[in-house]
Amino acid sequence: MAKRRVGGKIRVDELVNAVMSELDDFGGYVTNTAIRAAVKKTSEEAVKELKSTSPRRTGEYAASWTSDPANRPKAEQYSEIVYSEAPHYRLTHLLEKGHRKRGGGSVSAIPHIGPVEAALGEKIEKFLKEEVNKY
């Protein structure tokens, strides 16, 4: 970020360059800092919420939620993956959607991933606004 001049005078012919410079600085801040921070905060919040809302028998499944930066091309560099670590990742679909039992009958679904996923859009928007307002 370039150093900002507060107050002071500027010639009219320099005004366009000064405005463009500030817009470039702001755009750089948003793309390099604000988005990355908002995505990180959102993934941390999702992990925290999944750990608290996941079904518990022994507590190992709920404790297995974590997040890591996604290995994406440069165009999609601002992404995180929230997942359940091995060997508990096998349970996510069965618990979320329900399943048939081996001897007959079925196990009811325990929706715990869907509600967290649905709230992520609002959360990332809120966190992004907070980060942009820091500028």
Buried (B, 14 or more C-beta within 10 A) or exposed (E): EEEEEEEEEEEEEEEEEEEEEBEEBBEEBBEEBBBBBBBBBBBBBBBEBBBEBBEEEEEEBBBBBBBEBEEEEEEEBBEBEBBBEEEBEEBBEEBBEEEEEEEEEEEEEBEBBEEBEEBBEEBBEBBBEEBBEEE
